[in-house]
């Protein structure tokens, strides 16, 4: 089989999207406290491990177009188990591209429960959630299921337009994050402790830059023509740029000063909003959509303090809110060149109704399924660390590591592994206890 330009681009786009997950690790890691930065980054990295394997074994089979399906909700997980029937190399490239979407969707959820989720519980949650929530929704939208042109919903209302993941990725991740927050509760000192501020804004900016870079593969990887690829590229530039300005304008008016964190978050909000619409709106439409998304998410992130839910890194405010904005906006802004036109282009309310209903059904589906998965994990093994571990910091208590060493951790001379300091497994018990005390003092100064 000849390696065509289209296949080469798909290969490159897949690598770009996979790079987004380490970028997300920097973005989220910088937003946490210093004593939780490594755990936050590990939650993204382990999603590559768990979801990557799950996708090869049965995830791709569940999300792939297949007549052997369960009520148009998911395809048979055993029809392509282990990818044994994917003999066309092009199909394997498509599976790899789809896997990167599943991985980052799961990783996005972790930001909602930063600083307090058990790493073991998270590692169990990720493949189960990807199996029972992500893969079915991907099949319903992209695999020929319920929301597609061949599905009951698509034939009754209109096929849902979601080019790169407004419902499948962002609404899905945002709702799952909210359900997890409601199950495991708020961090100690939420809304009161000033030490909950981001510890490394340059990491946040670096992560946002990597995400934006990878997002060109995320949105344009499935482009069918040069014209479509060009439109998607411009829209992926224009919408986040406009969203960043919209977010900063809100901060300037509301708080008196624009922030670096706001600029980075605004970029991500715009990228989220344009994701489902990137191939279906004009560049002017992308700018308008970006402004609305930036303003809406900037206002939404403040609601968590008023409503009392600790969405630590604004997964709900950015991904759920801008995901809904982008999904619904297609009903207004979709141009007729790519199919059903939106309301502003003379297409009536057909597409708008379909987008609204699809967003609502996705929210209900993800809410119910995430609760069914997460609550038993929380009930029987605990989804949250102890209060002592949260105070010490999840980096040291769960991973025996710290992100930064300032020479006060008790091992500045001869090397002694941190796990010995924590567990007291060193031969000299008194000496170890002394060092544990010193390490604790160091942690407090590092994690503040």
RACOR-V847289 format. One record per backbone hydrogen bond with DSSP energy under -0.5 kcal/mol. NH is the residue of the N-H (numbers start at 1). CO is the residue of the C=O. Records with the same first field share a line. If there is no record, write none. Layout:
NH=CO  CO
//
This chain:
4=2
8=4
9=5
10=6
11=7
12=8
13=9
14=10
15=11
16=12
17=13
18=14
19=15
20=16  17
21=17  18
22=18
23=19
24=20
25=21
26=22
27=23
28=24
29=25
30=26
31=27  28
32=28  29
36=33
37=34
40=36
41=37
42=38
43=39
44=40
45=41
46=42
47=43
48=44  45
49=45
50=46
51=47
52=47  48
53=49
54=50
55=51
56=52
57=53
58=54
59=54
60=55
62=58
63=59
64=60
66=143
69=67
70=74
71=69
73=70
74=70
75=62
76=68
79=76
81=78
82=57
83=80
84=81
86=83
87=85
89=87
91=88
92=88
93=89
94=90
95=91
96=92
97=93
98=94
99=95
100=96
101=97
102=98
103=99
104=100
105=101
106=102
107=103
108=104
109=105  106
110=106  107
111=108
112=109
113=110
114=111
116=113
117=113
118=383
122=118
123=119
124=120
125=121
126=122
127=123
128=124
129=125
130=126
131=127
132=128
133=129
134=129
135=130
137=133
138=134
139=135
140=136
141=137
142=138
143=138  139
145=139
146=72
147=140
148=140  145
151=148
153=146
154=146
155=151
156=152
157=153
158=153
160=147
162=160
163=276
164=275
169=165
170=165
171=166
172=167
173=169
174=170
175=171
176=172
177=173
178=174
179=175
180=176
181=177
182=178
183=179
184=180
185=181
190=187
192=189
193=189
194=192
196=193
197=194
199=30  32
200=30
204=200
205=201
206=202
207=203
208=204
209=205
210=206
211=207
212=208
213=209
214=210
215=211
216=212  213
217=214
218=214
219=215
220=216
221=217
223=220
229=225
230=226
231=227
232=228
233=229
234=230
235=231
236=232
237=233  234
238=234
239=235
241=237
242=238
243=239
244=240
245=241
246=242
247=243
248=244
249=245
250=246
251=247
252=248
253=249
254=250
255=251
256=251  252
257=251
263=259
264=260
265=261
266=262
267=263
268=264
269=265
270=266
271=267
272=268
273=269
274=270
275=271
276=272
278=274  275
280=277
281=277
286=282
287=283
288=284
289=285
290=286
291=287
292=288
293=289
294=290
295=291
296=292
297=293
298=294
299=295
300=296
301=297
302=299
303=300
304=300  301
305=302
306=302
307=303
308=304
309=304
311=309
312=112  310
313=111
314=311
318=314
319=315
320=315
321=316
322=318
323=319
324=320
325=321
326=322
327=323
328=324
329=325
330=326
331=328
332=329
333=329
334=330
335=280
338=335
339=336
342=334
343=331
344=332
345=342
346=343
347=342
350=347
353=349
354=350
355=351
356=352
357=353
358=354
359=355
360=356
361=357
362=358
363=359
364=360
365=361
366=362
367=363
368=364
369=365
370=366
371=367
372=368
373=369
374=370
375=371
377=373
378=374
379=375
380=376
381=377
382=377
385=116
390=386
391=387
392=388
393=389
395=35
397=393
398=394
399=394  395
400=396
401=395
403=34
406=404
420=417
421=417
422=418
423=419
424=420
426=420
429=427
432=428
433=429
434=430
435=431
436=432
437=433
438=434
439=435
440=436
441=437
442=438
443=439
444=440
445=441
446=442
447=443
448=444
//
